[in-house]
């Protein structure tokens, strides 16, 4: 059977009515089993509901599905669908429609792009974008509103930094937000100022809210467009499940609606953003463990401890090595953060707390150490999102308390141009310390933090294995002693990501009784040079036995 015929045949099943049992044959298939062992298979059978019947050699699989239709994979590599344990689904869709500055290499490039975007979008009342990074620009400082005014002055413009923890406003945006010399820094935030105390245009962490509260609210139609675009991109890169790190009431309603109507083409494990109004409304009936055949779950809460390293908002126990007057920003007092954690725990929710700096991680670990036994919630598999810079003495506490480190490999390769300057040679030993966590037996749940990073999981696997950037630099890898091997990196994007969502019995590997979530790719992940992992192209993505993406 020709590959084009295969695609045409397979696409007939995409999100359609139930079909007969199916067997894929002549696959170069790999999966981990429940023991974490790498298993190779040639054939895979699944039933009309999308559950796996059997996998292994062709004769034994065919015998278990005697009336099945057969699809010839022609030797292509088949893998379990990959899982991103930390992304932002609606933000990805928004990013695909806004100004993208992630490829700019200088302030001049960014200003040119901003001016071009404004000319191309004359009807937009607010101009928005994301992705700038003053470290990549070698600027040595934050950009200013005055510089942005040179590109766009007639309309407000608001541009989020690459990490989402700072924003760059032009003067019109600052004016509409009511930010003046006398505006105080909010708790957990910072307004960057000149020597006279005037706002210079960059707002860090909680200070971003001063602008974002006056942005036009996104309507349902716009949210649907964002979700459609995001789901299409998620399927294109081979993700079959995403842990959405912080949703609102409206997001929940759309996820349920899409699941009800067969439009949700990736499984969503959602975290409620915070423990305030959205949590009070969404938690009325308690955690939603599974909805629409495991397509949606809402059983976790996302909280924040601190900011990000690039904007020096990550909270550090000692001052930054490259800014001796700053420790970064803790968003909450210990008591306030613990009150939020306890509120969620008492209602049965997994608590997932963003922590990047060593002080942020320490604060969260202290909270978990006190609250997990108090609330008897060790079985909820609480997580620290990012666990990026951790004091060496605190790393064993993840294991001892039972906390999952949810980490993003491409953060290491994106941050390596400034991370050691920020924290110094000693503290970097506990930063992006995947090998140290694995050695002590931690389950690392891997993700990308898209749209902060690209959602492509093969970029993450490449970074985890090589500790190199897209150009395979540095040649020996950056702090390569903390690298994973291919099987470990594969596991953190499959079985361990599923474990972090209480879903290891339904997804994360290809085994009898689990959902037939799998991808077909153009190369063998386990035999190619590590430098080529990033080049992997997804040919097909299947969720519950239905094809949701065919490469054209």
C-alpha positions as CSV (number, residue, x, y, z in Angstrom):
1,X,0.0,0.0,0.0
2,X,1.4,3.4,-0.9
3,X,2.0,5.9,1.9
4,X,-0.4,8.3,0.3
5,X,-3.1,5.6,0.3
6,X,-2.3,5.0,4.0
7,X,-2.9,8.6,4.8
8,X,-6.2,8.7,2.9
9,X,-7.4,5.5,4.5
10,X,-6.4,6.6,8.0
11,X,-8.0,10.1,7.6
12,X,-11.4,8.5,7.1
13,X,-11.3,7.6,10.8
14,X,-10.4,11.0,12.1
15,X,-12.9,12.1,14.7
16,X,-15.6,10.1,12.8
17,X,-18.2,7.6,14.0
18,X,-16.9,4.3,15.5
19,X,-15.1,2.0,13.1
20,X,-14.1,-1.6,13.2
21,X,-11.0,-3.0,14.9
22,X,-7.8,-1.8,13.3
23,X,-4.3,-3.3,13.0
24,X,-1.3,-1.3,12.0
25,X,1.4,-3.5,10.4
26,X,5.0,-3.3,9.5
27,X,5.7,-0.6,12.1
28,X,9.0,0.1,13.6
29,X,7.3,0.6,16.9
30,X,8.7,1.5,20.3
31,X,7.0,2.0,23.7
32,X,7.9,1.7,27.3
33,X,6.0,-0.9,29.4
34,X,4.7,-0.4,32.9
35,X,8.2,-1.3,34.2
36,X,9.8,1.3,32.1
37,X,11.5,-1.2,29.8
38,X,11.8,-0.3,26.1
39,X,9.7,-2.6,24.0
40,X,9.8,-3.0,20.2
41,X,6.8,-4.0,18.2
42,X,5.8,-4.6,14.6
43,X,2.0,-4.6,14.9
44,X,-0.6,-2.8,17.0
45,X,-4.3,-3.6,17.3
46,X,-7.0,-1.3,18.7
47,X,-10.8,-1.6,18.9
48,X,-13.6,0.5,17.6
49,X,-13.5,2.6,20.8
50,X,-9.8,3.4,20.4
51,X,-8.5,1.1,23.1
52,X,-5.4,-1.1,22.5
53,X,-6.1,-4.8,22.1
54,X,-2.6,-6.1,21.6
55,X,0.9,-5.3,20.2
56,X,3.9,-7.3,19.3
57,X,4.6,-9.5,16.3
58,X,2.3,-9.6,13.3
59,X,0.9,-13.1,13.6
60,X,-0.1,-12.9,17.3
61,X,-1.6,-9.5,17.0
62,X,-3.6,-10.5,13.9
63,X,-4.9,-13.5,15.8
64,X,-6.4,-11.2,18.4
65,X,-8.1,-9.0,15.9
66,X,-9.2,-11.4,13.1
67,X,-11.7,-9.1,11.5
68,X,-9.7,-5.9,11.7
69,X,-8.9,-3.5,8.9
70,X,-5.1,-3.4,8.3
71,X,-2.9,-0.3,7.7
72,X,0.6,-0.8,6.4
73,X,3.1,1.6,8.1
74,X,5.8,0.6,5.6
75,X,8.5,0.5,8.3
76,X,7.8,4.0,9.6
77,X,8.6,4.6,13.3
78,X,5.6,4.5,15.6
79,X,5.8,5.9,19.2
80,X,3.3,6.6,22.0
81,X,1.7,10.0,21.7
82,X,3.9,12.5,23.5
83,X,2.8,14.5,26.5
84,X,3.6,18.1,27.4
85,X,3.4,18.3,31.2
86,X,3.4,22.1,31.2
87,X,1.9,24.3,28.5
88,X,-0.6,27.1,28.0
89,X,-3.1,26.1,25.4
90,X,-5.0,29.3,24.8
91,X,-1.8,31.4,25.1
92,X,-0.3,29.3,22.3
93,X,-3.3,30.1,20.1
94,X,-3.0,33.8,20.9
95,X,0.7,33.8,20.1
96,X,0.0,32.4,16.7
97,X,-2.0,35.6,15.9
98,X,0.1,38.2,17.6
99,X,3.5,39.8,16.9
100,X,6.2,37.1,17.5
101,X,9.5,38.6,18.5
102,X,11.2,35.3,19.4
103,X,13.4,35.3,16.3
104,X,14.7,38.8,16.8
105,X,18.4,39.1,17.4
106,X,18.6,42.9,18.3
107,X,16.6,45.7,19.6
108,X,16.6,47.2,16.1
109,X,15.1,44.0,14.7
110,X,12.4,44.1,17.3
111,X,11.5,47.7,16.7
112,X,11.4,47.1,12.9
113,X,9.1,44.1,13.5
114,X,6.8,46.2,15.8
115,X,6.5,48.9,13.2
116,X,5.7,46.4,10.5
117,X,3.1,44.7,12.6
118,X,1.4,48.0,13.4
119,X,1.2,48.9,9.7
120,X,-0.2,45.4,8.9
121,X,-2.9,45.7,11.6
122,X,-4.4,49.2,11.3
123,X,-7.7,48.2,12.9
124,X,-6.3,46.8,16.1
125,X,-6.9,49.1,19.1
126,X,-4.2,47.4,21.1
127,X,-1.2,45.9,19.5
128,X,0.1,42.8,21.3
129,X,3.0,40.5,21.0
130,X,5.5,38.2,22.8
131,X,8.9,36.7,22.7
132,X,11.5,39.5,23.2
133,X,14.7,38.7,25.1
134,X,17.2,41.4,26.0
135,X,19.8,38.7,26.7
136,X,19.7,37.5,23.1
137,X,19.9,41.1,22.0
138,X,23.1,41.6,24.1
139,X,21.4,44.8,25.3
140,X,22.7,44.7,28.8
141,X,19.5,46.3,30.1
142,X,15.7,46.2,29.5
143,X,14.3,48.1,26.5
144,X,12.3,51.3,27.1
145,X,8.9,52.8,26.3
146,X,10.7,55.7,24.5
147,X,12.4,53.2,22.1
148,X,9.1,51.5,21.4
149,X,7.5,54.8,20.8
150,X,9.9,55.2,17.9
151,X,8.2,52.3,16.2
152,X,4.6,52.7,17.4
153,X,3.4,55.8,19.2
154,X,-0.2,56.4,18.1
155,X,-1.7,53.2,19.6
156,X,-0.9,51.3,22.8
157,X,1.5,48.4,22.4
158,X,2.2,45.7,25.0
159,X,4.8,43.0,24.3
160,X,5.4,40.1,26.8
161,X,8.9,39.0,27.4
162,X,9.8,35.4,26.2
163,X,9.2,34.0,29.7
164,X,5.9,35.8,30.2
165,X,7.1,37.3,33.4
166,X,7.8,40.8,32.2
167,X,6.1,43.1,29.6
168,X,7.3,46.0,27.5
169,X,4.9,48.9,27.0
170,X,5.0,52.0,24.9
171,X,4.1,55.4,26.4
172,X,0.5,55.2,25.2
173,X,0.0,51.9,27.0
174,X,1.6,53.2,30.2
175,X,-0.7,56.2,30.0
176,X,-3.9,54.1,29.6
177,X,-2.8,51.9,32.5
178,X,-2.5,55.1,34.7
179,X,1.2,54.4,35.5
180,X,3.0,57.5,36.8
181,X,6.0,58.3,38.8
182,X,3.9,58.0,42.0
183,X,2.5,54.5,41.1
184,X,4.0,52.1,43.7
185,X,5.4,48.7,42.9
186,X,2.7,46.1,43.7
187,X,3.4,43.2,46.0
188,X,5.3,40.6,43.9
189,X,6.0,43.0,41.1
190,X,8.4,45.7,40.0
191,X,8.1,48.8,37.8
192,X,11.4,49.4,36.1
193,X,12.3,53.1,36.6
194,X,15.0,55.6,35.6
195,X,17.1,57.5,38.1
196,X,14.3,60.0,38.6
197,X,11.8,57.3,39.4
198,X,9.9,57.5,36.2
199,X,8.6,54.2,34.7
200,X,10.8,53.2,31.8
201,X,8.4,50.8,30.1
202,X,9.1,47.4,31.5
203,X,6.9,45.9,34.1
204,X,8.0,42.7,36.0
205,X,5.7,40.0,37.3
206,X,2.7,41.3,39.3
207,X,3.3,44.8,37.9
208,X,2.2,43.5,34.5
209,X,-1.3,43.4,35.9
210,X,-1.4,47.2,35.8
211,X,-1.5,47.1,32.0
212,X,-3.2,43.7,31.5
213,X,-6.2,44.8,33.5
214,X,-7.0,47.5,30.9
215,X,-6.5,45.2,27.9
216,X,-9.7,44.5,25.9
217,X,-11.2,41.3,27.2
218,X,-11.1,38.2,24.9
219,X,-14.5,37.2,23.7
220,X,-15.7,33.6,23.2
221,X,-15.3,33.8,19.4
222,X,-11.7,34.9,19.8
223,X,-11.1,32.2,22.4
224,X,-12.4,29.5,20.0
225,X,-10.1,30.8,17.2
226,X,-7.2,30.6,19.6
227,X,-8.1,27.1,20.8
228,X,-8.6,25.8,17.2
229,X,-5.1,27.1,16.2
230,X,-3.5,25.8,19.3
231,X,-5.0,22.3,18.9
232,X,-3.9,22.2,15.3
233,X,-0.3,23.0,16.3
234,X,-0.3,20.6,19.2
235,X,-1.4,17.8,16.8
236,X,1.2,18.8,14.2
237,X,4.1,18.4,16.6
238,X,3.0,15.0,17.9
239,X,1.5,15.9,21.3
240,X,-1.6,13.8,22.3
241,X,-1.9,15.2,25.8
242,X,-1.1,18.6,27.4
243,X,-1.2,19.7,31.0
244,X,-2.6,23.2,30.8
245,X,-0.9,25.2,33.6
246,X,-3.6,27.7,34.7
247,X,-7.1,28.0,33.3
248,X,-10.1,30.1,33.9
249,X,-13.8,29.4,34.0
250,X,-14.2,30.3,30.3
251,X,-11.4,28.0,29.3
252,X,-13.0,25.1,31.2
253,X,-16.3,25.7,29.5
254,X,-14.7,25.6,26.0
255,X,-12.7,22.4,26.8
256,X,-15.9,20.6,27.9
257,X,-17.7,21.9,24.8
258,X,-15.0,20.7,22.5
259,X,-14.8,17.3,24.3
260,X,-18.6,17.0,24.0
261,X,-18.6,17.6,20.3
262,X,-15.5,15.6,19.3
263,X,-13.4,18.6,18.6
264,X,-10.8,18.2,21.4
265,X,-8.0,16.6,19.5
266,X,-5.6,16.4,22.4
267,X,-6.2,15.2,26.0
268,X,-6.2,18.2,28.4
269,X,-5.2,17.8,32.0
270,X,-6.1,21.2,33.3
271,X,-4.9,23.2,36.4
272,X,-7.2,25.9,37.8
273,X,-5.3,29.2,37.9
274,X,-5.2,30.2,41.6
275,X,-7.6,29.6,44.5
276,X,-9.8,32.6,44.2
277,X,-12.9,33.3,42.2
278,X,-12.3,30.8,39.4
279,X,-11.4,28.1,41.9
280,X,-14.4,28.7,44.0
281,X,-16.7,28.3,40.9
282,X,-14.9,25.4,39.3
283,X,-14.3,23.4,42.5
284,X,-18.0,23.3,43.6
285,X,-18.3,19.6,42.6
286,X,-14.8,18.7,43.5
287,X,-12.0,17.5,41.2
288,X,-13.0,16.2,37.8
289,X,-10.9,13.1,37.3
290,X,-12.0,12.2,33.9
291,X,-14.5,13.6,31.3
292,X,-15.4,12.4,27.8
293,X,-13.4,9.2,27.8
294,X,-10.3,10.7,29.4
295,X,-10.2,13.6,27.0
296,X,-10.4,16.2,29.8
297,X,-9.6,16.3,33.5
298,X,-9.7,19.2,36.0
299,X,-8.1,18.0,39.2
300,X,-5.2,20.3,39.8
301,X,-4.5,23.9,40.8
302,X,-1.6,26.1,39.6
303,X,0.0,28.6,42.0
304,X,3.0,30.9,41.8
305,X,5.9,31.3,44.2
306,X,8.2,33.6,42.3
307,X,9.0,35.1,38.9
308,X,11.5,34.1,36.1
309,X,15.3,34.1,35.9
310,X,15.7,36.2,32.7
311,X,13.9,39.2,34.3
312,X,15.5,38.6,37.7
313,X,12.1,37.9,39.2
314,X,13.0,34.4,40.4
315,X,13.4,34.5,44.1
316,X,17.0,33.7,45.3
317,X,18.2,32.9,48.8
318,X,21.3,35.1,48.2
319,X,21.5,38.1,45.9
320,X,21.9,37.6,42.1
321,X,25.5,37.2,41.1
322,X,25.1,39.8,38.4
323,X,23.0,42.2,40.4
324,X,24.0,42.3,44.1
325,X,21.1,44.5,45.2
326,X,18.4,42.1,44.1
327,X,17.1,38.8,45.5
328,X,14.2,38.6,43.0
329,X,10.6,38.5,44.0
330,X,8.5,36.2,46.2
331,X,4.9,36.7,45.2
332,X,3.4,35.8,48.6
333,X,4.4,35.5,52.3
334,X,4.9,32.0,53.5
335,X,1.6,32.1,55.4
336,X,-0.4,33.4,52.4
337,X,1.0,30.8,50.0
338,X,0.4,28.0,52.5
339,X,-3.2,29.2,52.9
340,X,-3.8,28.8,49.2
341,X,-2.1,25.4,49.0
342,X,-4.1,24.2,52.0
343,X,-7.4,25.4,50.5
344,X,-6.8,23.4,47.3
345,X,-5.5,20.3,49.2
346,X,-8.5,20.2,51.5
347,X,-10.8,20.0,48.5
348,X,-8.8,17.2,47.0
349,X,-6.8,19.0,44.3
350,X,-3.3,18.3,43.2
351,X,-1.3,21.4,44.0
352,X,1.3,22.5,41.3
353,X,3.4,25.5,42.3
354,X,5.6,27.5,39.9
355,X,9.0,28.0,41.5
356,X,12.2,29.0,39.6
357,X,14.6,30.5,42.1
358,X,16.2,28.6,45.0
359,X,14.2,30.7,47.5
360,X,11.0,30.1,45.6
361,X,11.6,26.4,45.6
362,X,12.6,26.4,49.3
363,X,9.4,28.3,50.2
364,X,7.2,25.8,48.3
365,X,9.0,22.7,49.8
366,X,8.6,24.2,53.3
367,X,4.9,24.5,52.6
368,X,4.5,21.0,51.2
369,X,6.5,19.5,54.1
370,X,4.1,21.1,56.6
371,X,0.8,20.6,54.6
372,X,1.1,17.2,53.0
373,X,0.9,15.2,56.2
374,X,-1.5,17.7,57.7
375,X,-4.0,17.2,54.9
376,X,-3.1,13.6,54.2
377,X,-2.7,14.3,50.5
378,X,0.6,12.5,49.6
379,X,-1.5,10.5,47.1
380,X,-2.3,13.6,45.1
381,X,1.2,13.7,43.6
382,X,1.8,17.4,44.2
383,X,4.3,19.1,41.9
384,X,6.7,22.0,41.6
385,X,6.5,23.5,38.2
386,X,10.0,24.3,36.8
387,X,12.1,23.4,39.8
388,X,14.7,25.3,37.9
389,X,17.3,26.5,40.4
390,X,17.2,24.5,43.6
391,X,19.6,24.6,46.6
392,X,21.5,21.3,46.6
393,X,20.3,20.5,50.1
394,X,16.7,20.9,48.9
395,X,16.8,18.5,46.0
396,X,16.4,15.3,48.2
397,X,13.4,16.9,49.8
398,X,11.4,16.4,46.5
399,X,11.9,12.6,47.0
400,X,11.4,12.7,50.8
401,X,8.1,14.7,50.7
402,X,6.9,13.0,47.4
403,X,6.9,16.1,45.2
404,X,7.2,15.7,41.4
405,X,9.6,18.0,39.6
406,X,7.9,19.2,36.5
407,X,10.7,20.5,34.3
408,X,11.2,21.9,30.8
409,X,14.4,20.8,29.0
410,X,14.5,23.6,26.5
411,X,14.5,26.1,29.4
412,X,18.1,25.0,30.1
413,X,19.3,25.5,26.5
414,X,17.5,28.8,26.2
415,X,18.8,30.1,29.5
416,X,22.4,28.9,29.2
417,X,23.4,32.3,27.7
418,X,22.7,34.0,31.1
419,X,21.8,31.4,33.8
420,X,25.3,31.0,35.3
421,X,25.9,34.8,35.2
422,X,22.7,35.2,37.2
423,X,23.4,32.6,39.9
424,X,27.1,31.9,39.8
425,X,29.2,28.7,39.6
426,X,28.1,27.2,42.9
427,X,24.3,27.6,42.6
428,X,24.3,26.4,39.0
429,X,25.1,22.9,40.3
430,X,21.4,22.7,41.4
431,X,20.0,24.3,38.3
432,X,18.3,22.3,35.5
433,X,19.7,19.3,37.5
434,X,17.9,16.4,35.7
435,X,20.5,13.8,36.4
436,X,20.6,14.6,40.1
437,X,16.8,14.2,40.3
438,X,16.7,11.0,38.3
439,X,19.5,9.5,40.4
440,X,17.5,9.9,43.5
441,X,14.4,8.3,41.9
442,X,12.3,11.3,41.1
443,X,9.7,11.1,38.3
444,X,10.5,14.0,36.1
445,X,7.5,15.2,34.1
446,X,8.8,17.0,31.0
447,X,7.1,19.8,29.1
448,X,7.9,23.0,27.2
449,X,6.0,25.8,28.9
450,X,4.7,26.8,25.4
451,X,4.5,29.4,24.1
452,X,7.5,30.5,26.2
453,X,9.3,27.7,24.3
454,X,8.2,26.0,21.1
455,X,5.7,23.2,21.8
456,X,7.6,20.6,19.7
457,X,8.5,17.8,22.1
458,X,11.4,16.6,20.0
459,X,13.1,19.9,20.8
460,X,12.7,19.0,24.4
461,X,14.1,15.5,24.0
462,X,17.0,16.8,22.0
463,X,17.8,19.4,24.7
464,X,17.4,16.8,27.5
465,X,19.9,14.4,25.8
466,X,22.4,16.8,24.4
467,X,22.2,19.9,26.6
468,X,22.7,21.8,23.3
469,X,20.8,24.5,21.4
470,X,19.2,24.2,18.0
471,X,22.7,24.5,16.4
472,X,24.0,21.7,18.6
473,X,26.1,24.1,20.6
474,X,28.1,24.0,22.8
475,X,29.8,21.0,21.2
476,X,30.3,19.2,24.5
477,X,26.9,20.3,25.9
478,X,26.2,22.8,28.7
479,X,26.8,21.1,32.1
480,X,26.5,17.8,30.2
481,X,26.8,15.8,33.4
482,X,23.1,16.6,34.0
483,X,22.0,15.2,30.7
484,X,19.5,12.4,30.2
485,X,19.9,9.4,27.9
486,X,17.3,9.0,25.1
487,X,15.2,6.4,27.0
488,X,15.0,8.7,30.0
489,X,14.0,11.7,28.0
490,X,11.4,9.6,26.1
491,X,10.1,8.5,29.5
492,X,9.7,12.0,30.9
493,X,7.6,13.0,27.9
494,X,5.5,9.8,28.1
495,X,5.1,7.6,31.2
496,X,6.3,10.0,33.8
497,X,4.3,12.9,32.4
498,X,1.3,10.6,32.5
499,X,2.1,9.7,36.1
500,X,2.2,13.3,37.0
501,X,-1.4,13.6,35.9
502,X,-2.6,10.3,37.5
503,X,-3.0,8.9,34.0
504,X,-0.3,6.3,33.7
505,X,-3.0,3.5,33.5
506,X,-4.7,5.0,30.5
507,X,-2.0,6.8,28.5
508,X,1.8,7.3,28.4
509,X,2.6,4.0,26.8
510,X,1.2,1.6,24.2
511,X,-0.2,-1.4,26.2
512,X,-3.3,-3.5,26.1
513,X,-6.2,-1.7,27.7
514,X,-4.8,1.8,27.2
515,X,-5.9,4.4,24.7
516,X,-4.4,4.1,21.2
517,X,-2.7,7.5,21.3
518,X,0.3,7.3,19.0
519,X,2.4,9.1,16.5
520,X,4.2,8.2,13.3
521,X,7.5,9.9,12.7
522,X,10.1,10.0,9.9
523,X,13.1,8.6,11.8
524,X,14.1,6.2,14.5
525,X,14.5,8.1,17.7
526,X,16.5,5.3,19.3
527,X,19.1,4.8,16.5
528,X,19.7,8.3,15.0
529,X,22.5,10.5,16.3
530,X,21.4,12.6,19.2
531,X,22.2,15.8,17.2
532,X,19.4,14.8,14.7
533,X,16.6,14.3,17.3
534,X,15.4,17.9,16.9
535,X,14.9,17.3,13.1
536,X,12.3,14.6,13.7
537,X,9.1,15.3,11.7
538,X,5.7,14.0,12.7
539,X,3.8,12.3,9.8
540,X,0.7,11.3,11.7
541,X,-0.9,11.9,15.1
542,X,-3.6,9.5,16.4
543,X,-5.8,10.0,19.5
544,X,-8.0,7.1,20.7
545,X,-7.5,5.3,17.5
546,X,-8.5,8.2,15.3
547,X,-6.1,10.2,13.2
548,X,-6.2,13.9,14.1
549,X,-3.2,15.0,12.0
550,X,-1.8,13.8,8.7
551,X,1.2,15.6,7.3
552,X,0.2,16.9,3.9
